[in-house]
Amino acid sequence: MTYKFIGKRIKRNEDPRLLTGQALFVDDVDIPGMLHVAFVRSDYAHARILNIETEAARQHPGVVAVYTAEDMGDEWAPGPPLVSPPPTLAGVIFNSRRQSPLAKGKVYHAGEAIVAIVAESRYIAEDAADEVRVDYEPLPVVVDLEKAMGPDSPRVHDDLDTNLAAHMFQKKGDYEVARAQADLIIKKKFFLDRGAAVAMENRGVVAHWDEKSQQMTIWDTTQAPIPIRNGTAARLGLSQKQVRVIAPFLGGGFGPKAMMFYPEEMLIPWLSMKLCRPIKWIEDRRENFYATTSERQQVHEVEIALTNDGRVLGLKDDFLHDTGAFDPYGLTIPLNTQCHVTGPYDIQNIASNCTAVFTNKPIVTPVRGAGRPQGVFIIERMMDFAARELGMEPLELRVKNLIPPEAFPYDKEIIDQAFAKLILDSGNYLPVVEKAREMIGYDQFIKEEQPRLRAEGKFVGIGITPFIETTGVGPYEGVRIQIEPSGKVNVATGIGTQGQGHFTSFAQIVSEQLGVAVSDVSLVSGDTAEFHWGTGTFASRGAVVAGSATLAAATSVRTKVLKLASKVLETPEEELELEDGVVRVADLPHRSISLGELAALANPLRGAVEPGTEPGLEATDYFGPAYGATSFGVHAMIIEVDPETMMIEFKRYITVEDCGTVLNPLILEGQIHGGVSMGIGNSYYEKMHWDENGQLLNASLADYLIVTAHEMPNRIEVGHLETRSPFNKLGTKGVGEAGAIPVTACFTQALENALEEYHLEILESPLSPNRLYELLRNLTMSTYGREARK
Amino acid sequence: MAYHKITLTINGEPEQVDVPSNMTLLKMLRERLGKTGTKNGCAAGECGACTVMVNGEPVNSCMILAVECDGSEIVTVEGLSDHGSLAPIQEAIMESGGVQCGFCTPGILIASQALLNRNPNPSEAEIREALVGNLCRCTGYVRIIEAVQAAAQMV
């Protein structure tokens, strides 16, 4: 399909504001009379609260109010459950335990908010917080996932018999039958640990209750302003119309800013109503490590069953999933893991058994990837081990098991995060693999370069990893588009934006339909006063779901434009064209009328708007997909390990992506680059170190190391192939998390390849230079569960 | 808390401000002068989002007190463009696609501009070195580094 705007490398509409310091972020909101909040947070991961002494803080000059859970009286209530367990799965156990605005009676993780201090300035609030005394009775702490499920483990929640948060089993075919038919069975156990999302902007909430207008306005660093509005209205006993939530420019989201309903999101608006003052709370970086959600800890025991010629007959995965102290976000992450643990492969027999576990650690919700990197890591590790056992080349084994193009739409028979069956909509995987293989020069590297470099004493390795990313799930999003008499176009959508370029990519979709310059399309996103239907930006769904709604609304406006222009220009619609902001008669370009003039005509000051029509050139449309769209890609890298320091240099980094129709390659490639940098961090630098007391030992950016300009590859080469999704008219598939998903799997493969002579077997993630050194030092050939038969 | 009357130049304009002893330069810029382009990402000198130029040097404004800047020349992100036309470094970052969420961008722009001021033709390694104190979670730095090289060619 030929497009004029879609697919073009167009500069971003939003950049001038961001580049000159003129973009509004939550912390930039300043309202006269605004008060500031600091929290007293728990020093303990698990303790009973015996007494809270707040008198000194209340007396502190400049303190306006101090609140504990007791002070909230009847208005104290835990947050709502946001995502329920999948209703279509039989036998699911789900124990819902939710966070509360302030801890009552007991603390469940270090950093849980206990007391809110409201003061004239944040400095004063922090000083007064130091004067609060909390007496605790420390309780035994649950940190380790496996121990948490042991019979003698202390319990996170007193009213439950165990630390079981959830249990669900999913299957396709019959794994035991596959196992009986297999020539080779490999069994491994893997340990994956937690990382933090580390958006550069911490969270924040400003709430302004205006007593006179009875209106609540909230600026919130949320990825999902509409659910926050609806939930806030319900909590505060207001109508939805009385609450406006604005998610202005956000300094990155990456998942934890999605619809969690954080304690602070519940509390700050409530305080504003109580005190009739605007109230601001901005999270500090240490709070961000303790009070913002994180994820990725799982323990997997996996078995794969293969034939001698490399067909994967079945996969069995028993895993524990850390959900932290509460589970408001339901089972999204482990469902994603279950959906991705068979990767892009045609595996007919699957048994996946998930046990979600409560621990005395901060709450777990999705972080870019959201359970997918874990699934990809597991299957790709198993493929590596299988290739080794079978004496096959790793890529050959993978290619042999790819889902063939004629098998689409392909039913995985596994329920996904949207509680729908995972149907892979479309794809043609082999050409993507071949392109990546060619771009990185796979064969030449293996045959020529690597032997030569190894002969020079260098530890160089290659990794190449295919993966899928389920994206674009429902329920729906909506968009309203209006042409102004100036000829400029207003677009409003409910999803928030955190740097994904929506101001531009959605504008391109509009421009394509209405023939206006991209810079003439002005988008408002994430303001419930502008658009109040929708869910939010997560699960790589913005481009697919809100993008498709944009296409639908733009098409409706186009229809109105042509109808009116046809009348004015006295020409049949099919002879008209929209270009450069005007409608003209195709063969007589001097006979034209501008969109602005048409917009004015559509909103007449005299005469009547005909019955059955609406004034203006405006339309609202929605898109709600029954199934998501699934992207496919391959990452490949060549790395060199320094045997002295264990530091890694990326010699090459390649990604090839098939995400259907590309809206804007500039934006797409940026998403990939950023994802890769997060993936590199997740692979080798970033790990949250919890001690046995549930204390985070690296809760600062000096100790928790995200990738800097030094660690990144010099270049990331991005290739594209396009298989349009048949599930939406744009033909697009999401790609927001793709960059991060396969990196750890690919990196681990490359690392083992670089250190091939040591026969290293990596069963964990993330690694670090220290950890790699330990692994090499302690090398013993692990033969855990290896069982070759026949 | 003692207050101090300080005089300084911000983006070429003279300013007189009454500041308490414990107020950081960052807080003064954002809360006293409404220059909210400079961002607070950690308040501990670890992320670089608050980088401003103090007498030509890139400085984490969260780590310096306002009173220490008495008599200094400060440049913030608001002072890079000239009456609405973007500076070459701003133009280059936009062209290359080096902005995503934009939260680290003000600090990156200032650190890059400070580099270009002292080294008009930096190598890629020198650019990486100059930006190592500025964390970015969205872009992976690749385009930003390209943009600094492009800006050097534009000047």
Interface residues (C-beta under 8 A of the other chain):
Chain A: K11 R12 E14 D15 P16 L18 L19 T20 G21 Q22 A23 F25 D27 D28 D30 Y123 V198 A199 M200 E201 N202 F249 L250 G251 G252 G253 F254 I282 D284 R285 Q498 G499 Q500 G501 L666 I667 E669 G670 Q671 H673 G674 G675 V676 S677 M678 S700 L701 A702 I706 V707 T708 A709 H710 M712 P713 N714 R715 I716
Chain B: N22 R30 E31 G34 K35 T36 G37 T38 K39 N40 G41 C42 A43 A44 E46 C47 A49 T76 V77 E78 L80 S81 L86 Q90 I93 M94 E95 G97 V99 Q100 C101 G102 F103 C104 T105 P106 L109 E124 I127 R128 E129 L131 V132 N134 L135 C136 R137 C138 T139 G140 Y141 V142 R143 I144 I145
